Every structure is written in structure tokens, then in C-alpha cells.
Amino acid sequence: MESAPPPSPCFECLERRIIADLSQDVGHVEFIHGLSDTPLPFASSALTQISVENKERNPGSEELSGEFVISGLNFSSDQHLKINEYSSSRSEVEESQLPNNHKKTSIRNTISKLIPLPFMTQDSHSSGTIRDIISNYLNQSTENHVMSALIKLLEGESVEWYGINYLKFLRFHSFDGGTGTSGTIRHPNISPILCLIEKTNYHYLLEPKIPFTLDNILHFSPSALQSDWHVRFLIYQIISAISHMHELGFSHGNLNPKTIHLTDSLWAWVKISDSCVIKSISNFPENNFLENECLCGKTLSDFDQVNSSDWKSGFTKWWKGQMSNFDYLLLLNKLSGRRWGDPTFHTVMPWVVDFTQKPEKNSKLGWRDLTKSKWRLAKGDEQLDFTYQSSEIPHHVSDECLSELAVCSYKARRLSLSLLKNAVRQVYVPNEYPSSMARLYQWTPDESVPEFYMDSRVFVSVHEGMSDLAVPPWTGSREEFVSLHRGFLESEFVSKNLHEWIDLTFGYKMSGEDAVEAKNVILPRADVARPRSTGRKQLFRKPHPKRNFANKSLDYLKGLEEMVLFCENERHLDPVYNYSNEEFEFEDLVAVDTVPVSVPVPDFDFGTFMECFELSNEIVSNGYPEMLDWKVKSSNLGVFSQNCSEDISSIGCVIAEIYLHKPLFDPLSLEMYKENGVVPTLVQELPPHVKILVESCIERDWKMRPSAKSLLHSKYFTQTIRSVYTFLVPLQILCEPGLRIKYLAKLAKEGALKAMGSFAAEMCVAFCVPLILTTPLPEPAVTLLREFLNCLTGRAIKDSVLPVIQKILQVTEYSHLKVCILQESFIRDLWSKMGKQVYMDKIHPLVIANLCNSPNKQSSSAASVLLVGSCEELGLPVTIHQTILPLIQSFGKGISADGNGTLLRIGVLFGENFILKHLVPVLKAIIMYCTSPSQINRPEPVQIWNSLTLINCFSTLDGLTSVLSVKALLKELFQDQILVHAKVLTQIQLDLSVTQVALTTLITLCQRIGPELSCTYILPQLKELFAELAFNQSIVGPTSSQKDPELKLREFKIESRSELLFVLYPFLASFIGIEKLRQNCSTWFLLEQSLHKSDNWKWESFGEPSRSSRTDTTTKPQRGNFVIPPSSDPNKVLLNGSGWSKPQSQSKPTTIIPQPDPHQQNQPDPSASESAYSRPSWSWFPNLDSTLDLSINSNNNNNGLFQWRVKGAVLCSARAHPGAIRSFGVGDECAVFTAGVGPGFRGSVQKWDLGSVSCVSGYYGHDEVVNSICMLSTSNRTASCDGTIHVWNSGTGKLISAYAESGTGTGTAFRTDSDQPSILAANPLTGGVLSDSFNGGSYTCLCYVEAKSRLVAGMGNGSLRFIDIEREQKLHLFKSDSTENSIVSAICLSESSSSPSIAIGFSSGNCRVIDSRAGAIVASWKAHDGYITKLAALEDQMLISSSLDKTLRVWDIRRSLGSQLSLIEGHSDGVSSFAVWGKDVISISRNKISLTSLCTLTTNQQLVPQYLYSLDKGMRNLSPLSTIEVLRFSRLFLVGTEDGFLKICS
């Protein structure tokens, strides 16, 4: 059979043609690879990289670059195409009877009607125009005019046709009858065409690259379509595009998963260039392609059998021996989605020889073993077995069978250096590439490429320094090797074994037990929901038949039967999407270019437009009856034409494939359906409502099929989908991000998101996030974020919005957004939706990080203001441990001036006692640590960190000095008879910058306390320093630059230790008086002699120094970063009246000179009086331990400083209940709820303010003892249980609803709207007793599943009740089997696994883990020998349990039966409860506590219980302990006792 000329050029010819034609007009064009519709390396389209100058930036700026698809169009193509006038009377004219220019005009008009298409004729267009088009696209400004018109429309400035027409795409009913334009704007679901470039006898179509197709998503990342809603939303977009095309009289004709394109956000784009009209002319004139060395001329005969993707036909030919192995493998590559020439997903071929020797026909030597993958041959079975058994996710293969690295290494001699540097190694080293085929085979675990079987040029290097790829010695030339290599591939040995390799690469050995046995299990991708365009696609589910070599008829018939059955099983490989195979009719349209001037622009009402987002109050069902009713109505409407009906049929096939994950029709099933009406059995697997939709689309009578517009109005699409579509459509306009974000912010601010509802708003987040992060306009971006916060549920915020906020705070490039994010109002909105605990976990550390090494002054200032303003609400313990100490830990690590200022302003906010108890001692301790011999003698990096830390400490200490009273300064700084300033000044090893800061802060301190007190307290501390300076023989005078008479003392820079003398001594002489100085300094004579000798300094009799050039003692030296205006109250200076501090970087430095009255030196500073600080006392909170672990360096992380060490000390105690406290509910750690026995032996819940340790309110609506309490997210709702469940408002105390099982009280949930209060003022508490045990139908314990707003309640009969808190209704009941007839004593939620599960503990000692969605038992085992008191989920799918059998146990719940990891013993009584903090567990048993670490789990761990003791009196606690809870941010824990006491412990 003779070969026919190719319909398109080979990739090399195509590359030469494109670069030759377009480089001058377009700019720098780099050919990436061709885009072929067949398995052959011939194409008329290519993916290219185009670089142009950035017109919107300054000249000389970086070029703009992007990937584009360039397609050749041949209007003289001799295709059988019919052209019709789309009108009521259609007249058909054969294409052959029409001139080419008519056809060109017809197709051009059709495209122009769908897309605004710049048409560049050969005579009129200029290179600048095309480059401007590309530049505008890369700058995202192509459709700026459309978005500007929309914004003006919304803001009421003007009404333009661009905005009106765009709203028509949204089905805005007010404009349905208006007259507009077609072709002036692009439909949001039709991909853009940038321009049509005319050449002599063909044209080029220029389009942007779209990253994915629906086919990619369905096969490589099906999880990207996260839910049924996302599937419907995607289908809605596809139908919207087709509906628009049909309304303009144009049908696509080629709709299938490969021609439906998706953006990064999975927004659907239908390409006009994929339509039958464009595909029919997508080629070049058949001349000037045959080159001396290219595939067009030399190897065309190799492709004589594989000119389509028809698998069944190709497989049958291959089995019969009528198609080569090479061609059949090309066909399989095409079916698996591989792309010839694309290094990221290149066509793959097997290695068939091992290059040890030349293979012989009758010998196995030299042949590659095709029964094993190349990865297995390279790594060996032993290594693969070890990898499989030791990996967390069992696998043998960690990469694809052909990686980008391997492809580029194979073809390195021909690829560009830029591609090699990007894919192989950034530094190009020619000798690192394998030099021969034998070395290449040994080096790679990957398979081969087709070029080694057909193209000898791949061996020839075009790069200087890289040698040609050497062929084996048993061949004489490259051409001979290619011929032999191809012959080996087609040999009988390979043909008999090729099916084994196919099974490994494309077949059944890719999954399941067969993959395990073949050691071919590939490592799954980590992010399965991320869209991908590459991956392994399993084509066959059954073993691939062996090629037929049977000579006997019986063997032949057996093989034929196997082949036929295999074809029947794999019919899905030949999908059919077009119902009719008749010739496509092109419907010629005359585009309307403009709107008549006389047509008035319709009015626009914004309120009416906002109604498009509102959800109907009626519950819209999309079930079976409603869809049946829609089917009857839609069948009466019909479609525009038979061509349009073909698109509807294709839509039905695509919808079915999305749900079935396999094609609906193959050629055989379609033929049976067309002839006999036999619907494929796959249709029965569809959901009922989808089945009706699909059956309507594939009606045999094309006139009965619904129109695309009717499909959009079907009950299959809910109002939520339409609302989200209306909101998101403008995001697809190719305009600047700033314009898009302004539009969305305007809509959101006017209530669009609120009208859509929380679910619809959640669906919008994923599309809006990239825009928020790329916009240069922070205010509308943050406005949009704020509206999402107000509309979304807490779970949605945590999943979608919180990561965006975290990314903004982490990345330097988003500094413009940080300032808006760090505002009080925004953070308060976040608090109200997420709670302060989530803020402390996810946001607070990032706020502090913005005060360290922050290049942006505004963001650090905003972070400082936020920290100061929030600390009062967070409470003193949280502020200390989560703000103060992390900031102090940042000393030496680049903390900004605002970071130091934050510490000062927090100190001013909490008052002098706070500064003296918690700030100054820590600063002194750090200074002492950094100046200790162990630190000073450390390596240079540590010394640098020490120096920077000391500078930060003295700067902060200097600021605190200015706001403390003199009395407080004397008490705190000199109580240990050690002045840290003097200690630092005596350290000769320290850097001079540290000495400089210590000196200036010392002088400031002297001026603060006055001459008399300086003489009494400071001079004695300087004796050692003065003695050193007196006997220092290297003292020299200051430099000439420092002898300037106008030089101020604070500007004096020390350049050597000897210069301390020239600053300090004259200052003290002037400030204290020369006589007092001499009296307290025994070396004064030597010092003054040195001063006179080196600087001609002497003290005159009248008490003034003779040289005024040395110091200006009336000017305060620089004191670091803290300045306070004179005569100012620090409260009024540092706070703006609302509790939010003014950032240091925004304050104007003002130097003050304290003038203390010597007669009032011992009087307290009025500015620091306690009356100025009306704050909660927190008087029980102890001083920070002076023995804090300070062994830190610059490499420690934030968890390395000031670790919490549980001491078991009772800091404060209060009687909370007359009887036992059974449970705690912790909110923001400033307040805590206690539940237990209340007045009159009834149950009660009390709210305690921890600052004052006082009961502020309580809920007294229970009749029995409250045994469990649960905080319900951030909704101000609390659930408490006394056998029945009460849900009440924790702010107002009003009962919201109550739940009970039948026979125990209230049968169903009820609400209460009465005004009777359930919350009472705290009453004097009296003694009480605990009520009796619960009956079988009573609730015993609670667990809140925040992600679903569901409450899980354990019951006395071993069952679980699920309750929907939002809807206030009871859901399903999980009943225990008859073998488990005991009380559910503990519940916890485990979210570590992919499927959230609930762990249940029983009074019998048994444990179970159930799937929270299906209720199936995941694991069940005997955990303890007694009553289980508590369960808690840990990381890595571990569970910890406690019991009255005196033990704690740690379990691995990944197995069907709980596997015990550790047994923790040591308690002498039953373990009543425990609490987890990080990797530590605090457990209580009777009146003792113990601490256990889970960092290193051993089989048996022994506890050492100890008593709690009173911190102030040292007395032991003898009361039995009933419950415990950790305040993890405050580094405290709470215990409740059997006699009703609440104890706060450290």
C-alpha cells in the first residue's frame, strides 16, 4: 500500500515555517513542540514561546514572555465542506463551486461574530501592531475596555454597549430584548483568539495556551472536580458557550473532552479553533515541505498504517501482523495522552536491547527482558522490595516511566541549551551527559523514545563541547544503528513479548495486586486535587493478547477468540461523541460590526441586577419528577438546526462520561442505538436526574433534543450555580487584576455574596484567591476578603480564606496587602468568625514575624499596632507567652524598631507592676546570660548574635526606664547589687556597638534618677571600669572629627574602649560634681591625668571643664529607639484613646532632658502611677521565672525559648461549685466555663473571668448534674449535658434548643424564645452531691464536629446520636451491637486521616473507631480492663486513652484492631482525666498529677505522680481531682476537684 503525503508538515518543517514567517512580525519565537491530532509527528499547530518588549513599563525593562498556540489555516484546502446561509430558507451551495475568497470571508465573518478578531492582512499589518496585541495580552489588558464599562455601569457613571452586552451573557432579563452587537466582546466561556495573520497563500491563528483539557482532568486528576456541584458548574459553563454559539447560528461540531479546555482554576473554555469549520482548513499548502533531512521526506513510509486514533482497527491489524510494533506503540501513546516532542510527557518506547552485545535471533543474549519494567531492571528486586515495605505509602516506582530529565538527556544533542538548563541542570556541563548508547541505557531507569528507532540525527550534537552520542561498536554508522534498532523492535523475539511490556506501561499491571506482583506500584501524587495534564493512564484492564504467530488453525481460533473478547472489553478506547457521521454543514453568518447610532442604550438598574444573585425562598429540587417535567417541556421547543443538535448530542455524551468515567458510546453501541434504539447499559449507572438529562440530549430524533438554552434552564442546574456563574463571569475578562478586583469588591460590598448564601460564596473563593494575591490594589482586595469572612462558615474560612491570609502575611511581595490585613477591624472580623484560638494558632505568629527582618516599614508598624491593641483582650498570660516572649526571642535576629516599641507600649498598657514583674527581670536575665563566660567565649556567629541581642535588650530597657518611677527603677535595677550596664561596660570582649549602647543607656539612667541617686547607686558599680581605664596604657585622644565643638554627646561614636573615658568621666564630673566623683573614684587622679594628656582636659576651680568641645551635658545622648515628649503622660502619648497604640515608626522623635528635682528624688513618678492603669489585676499570675531556659542561639526556632515546664503549682484557687466539677469549657482563655453540681444539687454551668478569678455569670437550666460541656465554635453557643442536651447562648444565657431521646424527656429538639432568664448572677455556693448514673437513653458525653456543625452525643446504652446544630435537628443514630451493652464514657474526633473518624470509649473498657460519614466501624478492640474516662486524638493517627484501671495507653488506629504503642503506668488510683499539650500529657489520679512525654514512645513508660502544691504557701493539695484542661496559649492548666474548687496551675 503506497503512502499518501502527510496532511501537515513534520514538526521540524513546521518549526522552520513558523519562525521564518513570524519572527520578524511577532518577536522572538521559540518552538516548543507540535500539536498533532494523530499519533504521527506531523501537525499544522504548535506550542511556542513568544517574547516581546513590555510596552507598559520603562524602556529596558524585562521582556514579556508567554506560551501561545500558532495554527496554520489553508483557505484553499480541498475539503468537502458545505456552506449555508443561516436563515428560514436555507440554500445549499457546494464548496467546490465557490471561490476561495468567498470561503475566506465566510469563515472570517463567522469567527468575528463570536470573537473580536484583529485581522492582519499581508499589506496592512505591521509588526508593531501584532507585538502590541501580544504585549496587551501578557499585561492582561486586552479587554480593559469591557471591564471599565462594567464598572462604570455598576457605579452609575455611564451606560455603554460593552457593559450591556456582557450582562446579556449573564441572562440579565432587563436586557433580553435590547439590541446589541455581536463580535464586539467575547463570551466568557469561549477562548480568545488574539489575531489572524495573513500570508501569501495561508494564514496563522494566534491563541494563548490553555493548560488543561477536560480529558486531562478526567484521567489524570479526577479529584480536581471536588464534588457534584463542581461537575454541574463545569457543565453549565460548557453549555453556556454552546448556547451562545447556537444563538448566533454557529455550531461547534467537534465537542468532546479533548476539545473542552480548562484554565488553572478549572474555568471552561471552548475553542473556536477546535470546531469542525476551523479543523477542516487547519493545514498548509502541500508544497515546500520536503527537505533533505526531515521526517516529511525520509521516514514517511514508516507511518503507513497509523493515520488515526482508531484503536480497534489498529489493534486488529497489529494482531494479524499488518501493522508494525512501532506504529501500534505510537497509537497506544496517543490514546494515553502522550505528546510527541513534549519533554514533560513525551511518547515512550521500550528499550529492546541491553547493549551488552548484538542480539541474535536464536539467543536471549543482548535482548532486554520485556517482562520487567526498566525501573525494576535498573534498581533490582531487593531495592524495590525494601522501598515498598519501608515507605509510608507503599510503592516501587517513584516517577513516570519516562521523565522529563530522561527525555532531555536522550535528546540533549538537539535540544536548546535553555531547555537543558531548565530540565537537567542549571549549569550546563557537556561532559555530564552520557556519551554512548550503552552508557545511556545503564544510566537511566526510564524507557526509550521513538527517535532512537527512526531518526539518526538525534545522535549528532549541535552544541560546542558536547560530543556526538556514540553508537554500539557492532554498528558501522548512526544510520545503520537506527535501521538495526528498528529491526530489533520489529523482530519475532520482541513481537512475542511486547504484550508483557504493554501490560506494564499501559495495561492491567499498573494497578491492584498485579502491580504489586510485578513490582510496578507507582507513588501516588501528594495533591490529588491539583489539576494535571500529565500522568499514567491505564488503557487496559485485562491482559493484552499476544501477537498472533499461530500456524495451526486450532491455536489461531483460540487466539482469535481471545482477541475478540479483548476488543469487546476495551471498546471504550474508541469513544464516539458525534451522533451523525454525515458531512458537516458550515453555516455562513454575516457579522454585525457596529450598533446603529439611532439605537438607544437601555437603562440599567443596579437593584434589579442584584436580584440575579438572590436565592429563591422555595426549595428547588433537581430530582427525578422535576427532570421528567422539564424533559417533556423542552422536547416541544427543539433546536435551531441539525448541526446544533449534533452539539447537544455531544454534550450528553460528555456529561455521561464525567459521571461514568468512561465514554458512553463506541462505534458498535452507537450503531445499535441508531438502528434499534438500544440504549447503552452504562446509562443505567447514571444518577436518575442525570440519566434524564443525558437521554434527552441523545434522542434519536434530532428535533426532539432540547436546545442549549433549554438545558441551561433545566432543574439540573440550581439557582446557586447560576448565581455563582453571574458573580464569577467577569473574572474571565482579559483585563488588569486591579479592574477585576474593583468589580468584585463592588458587588460583594453591595451584598451579592450575602444574597447568594454561604455555600455559593464558598464556591467563589477558589476563583477569587489568585486575583486577590495578584492585584496591586489592596483596599478592594481586603474588602473582598472581609465580605468572604462575613458570609462564609467557620469551616469554609479555615479551609479557603485563612490560607490566603497566611500567605499574605508570610510573603514579602504582599506588603501592600499586609497593611490592610493587619488592621483592627479586619482582625476582629476574623476573631468573630474563627475564634481567638484559631487566630493564635494560625495568624498571631505571622504577625510577630512581620516585626522581624521586615523590609516594609508600614507592615511592621501595622503589626505593632495590632499586637498592642489586642493584648488586653487576649489577657496577660497569653500576652506574655505568645507576644512578649516571642518578641524577646527575636532579639538578635533582626527585630525592627517597631518590635522594640511594641514591648514598651505593651508595658505602658499593663502598667508599672507588669513591667517590673515580667519585662525587666527577663531583660536582665538575658543580659546576664549573654555576658556570661560560657557565651562570650563561643564561636564568632554566636558572639554576633550575643551582640545584637544585647543591643536590643538595652534599647528596650532604655525605653522602659523612661516610663518607670524612680523608686521602681532603684528597686528593680539595683536589687541584686549588680547594674547590668556596668557589667557590660567591663566586658572587653564585647563588640564596641554593644558598649556604645550600654554607655548611652547608662547616661540616660543617670539623668533619670538624678545626681544624688546616681552617686549613691551607680558610681560604686563603675569602680571596676574606672580601674581598668586608669591603668590602660593604650588610651589615645579622640579623632579630629570628634573634636568638633558643636558635636553633641549623643552623636559621639566610640571607636575604641579607651574612648569610654572621654565620654563617661567628663559627663559624671559635670552631672554629679567633680568632688563627689573624686570621692567615689579612687583612680580619679590617673583618669584625669590621662584625659589631660590625651585631650588637654582639666577641671577648673569654678567647676566647669576647660574645653567645651568634649560634651554637652545638657543634651541627652541617643537612647536607642524610644523617645517621649516632655510633660506627657505615657498613656496619652502611646495610646490614641481607643486602646490601639501608635506605631513607633510613625511617631516623631522628640528628645527630652529630664530635670529631676533633687528634693523629690525619692517620690514616685506621677506618669507611672497605678491610677493611670485601670486594668484587670491578674494579681495571681506569678513573676516570670528567672531560671528560664536561655540557652538559645541564632539558629533556634520559635519553640526553643522559654519552654513551658509544668511545675504542678497552684497559682490561684476558688470555690466554683458546691459539688464536683465535671467538665471545663475553654473559650479565649480569658474566661472558662465550669460544669458540675450547682445550687440545690442541680446541675449548673458557671462562667469565670480568669483575670479577677470571679464568677461573672452562669447557666442554671439543668435538673441533673452537668457531666459534659462543649463550646460550639464561634457562634456564642454552648452545649451542656445532664442526660439531656441544652444548647444555649453563652453571652445572653438564653436557652436555644434542647435534645433528648424518647422516654428520657424531650423527644425532639425544641426552641425557646421566651424572655425568662436561664442565666443568673453568681450565687453563694453550698455543698452538694453528684447525681446517680444515667439510664440507657440519656446522653453521657459530647463531642463537636466543627467541620459539619454537628454535635455527637454518647448515650447510656452504647449508642451515638448525631445532631445538626445549624438546623437544630437530630440526625441518625449509631447503635452498638448486642455485644456492647455499656455506657459511652468518652468520645473524641480524629481528623488526621483522609476520612474523619470518631473514637468511642465504653465503660466496659472497649474502644471503637467509626467513620464519621458512613458510620462503619473502622477498628474495635479491648483497650482497658476498666471504665474509660477520656480519649484524645494525637497526630499520625494515634489515640490516647485513660481508664480507672490506673493506666494510660497510646494506640495506632490505622489498623483494624487498635495496636498498642505504649502502656503508661504509675498511678496508684484510677486515672480520672488527662490533658494534652503538644507532645506532653498531664494526667490526674485522685489528688496527684503526673507528666508524660510522647516524644519518644516506648512499650512501657513509668509515671512519677506528685501532689499539687500552693505556690505562695507551699501546701499540698489533698482534694481529689476530677477533671483537667490545658490553657495552651497561657501555658497554664486548670483542675477541678470533687469538692468544687477551680484551681489555676502552672
Salt bridges, closest charged atoms under 4 A:
GLU12 OE2 - ARG457 NH2 2.70
ASP25 OD2 - HIS125 NE2 3.49
ASP25 OD2 - LYS199 NZ 3.17
ASP37 OD2 - LYS279 NZ 3.03
GLU67 OE1 - LYS209 NZ 3.04
GLU95 OE2 - LYS103 NZ 3.84
GLU143 OE2 - ARG186 NE 3.13
GLU160 OE2 - LYS152 NZ 3.73
GLU198 OE2 - LYS104 NZ 3.62
GLU198 OE2 - HIS203 NE2 3.94
GLU207 OE1 - LYS271 NZ 3.87
ASP215 OD1 - HIS219 ND1 3.16
ASP215 OD1 - LYS258 NZ 3.99
ASP228 OD2 - ARG232 NE 2.59
GLU247 OE2 - ARG171 NH1 3.00
ASP274 OD2 - HIS261 NE2 2.80
ASP302 OD2 - ARG486 NH1 3.74
ASP342 OD2 - HIS33 NE2 3.77
ASP342 OD2 - ARG339 NE 2.84
ASP381 OD1 - ARG376 NE 2.75
ASP385 OD1 - LYS519 NZ 2.75
GLU400 OE2 - ARG525 NH2 3.44
GLU400 OE1 - ARG536 NE 3.85
GLU432 OE2 - ARG425 NH1 2.22
GLU447 OE2 - ARG368 NH2 2.85
GLU451 OE2 - HIS346 NE2 3.33
GLU451 OE2 - LYS411 NZ 3.07
ASP455 OD1 - ARG457 NE 2.96
GLU490 OE2 - ARG486 NE 3.42
GLU492 OE2 - LYS496 NZ 2.74
GLU500 OE2 - HIS499 NE2 3.74
GLU500 OE1 - LYS509 NZ 3.35
GLU568 OE2 - ARG571 NH1 2.46
GLU570 OE1 - HIS572 NE2 3.61
GLU583 OE1 - LYS82 NZ 3.83
ASP629 OD2 - LYS633 NZ 3.28
ASP647 OD2 - HIS246 NE2 2.90
ASP666 OD2 - ARG571 NH2 3.03
GLU750 OE2 - LYS746 NZ 3.27
GLU762 OE1 - ARG795 NH2 3.14
ASP799 OD2 - ARG795 NH1 3.47
GLU824 OE2 - ARG828 NE 2.91
ASP829 OD2 - ARG786 NH1 3.02
ASP841 OD2 - ARG1528 NH2 2.32
GLU872 OE2 - ARG1175 NH1 3.34
GLU873 OE2 - ARG828 NH1 2.26
GLU873 OE1 - LYS836 NZ 3.19
ASP958 OD2 - ARG1119 NH1 3.66
ASP976 OD2 - LYS924 NZ 3.75
GLU1012 OE2 - LYS1076 NZ 2.37
GLU1028 OE1 - ARG1057 NH2 2.77
GLU1088 OE1 - ARG1078 NH2 2.83
ASP1095 OD2 - ARG1107 NH1 3.36
ASP1095 OD2 - ARG1110 NE 2.94
ASP1112 OD2 - LYS1048 NZ 3.33
ASP1165 OD2 - ARG1008 NH2 2.36
ASP1185 OD2 - ARG1205 NH2 3.66
ASP1228 OD2 - LYS836 NZ 3.24
ASP1263 OD1 - ARG1242 NH2 2.80
ASP1282 OD2 - HIS1262 ND1 3.22
GLU1301 OE2 - ARG1361 NE 2.89
GLU1301 OE2 - LYS1370 NZ 3.76
ASP1313 OD1 - ARG1311 NH2 3.73
ASP1315 OD1 - LYS1294 NZ 3.99
GLU1346 OE1 - LYS798 NZ 3.57
GLU1366 OE2 - ARG1277 NH2 3.23
GLU1368 OE2 - ARG1311 NH1 2.44
ASP1377 OD2 - ARG1408 NH2 2.84
ASP1411 OD1 - ARG1413 NE 3.88
ASP1445 OD2 - HIS1424 ND1 3.08
ASP1445 OD2 - ARG1449 NH2 3.80
ASP1452 OD2 - ARG1454 NH2 3.05
GLU1538 OE2 - ARG1222 NH1 3.43
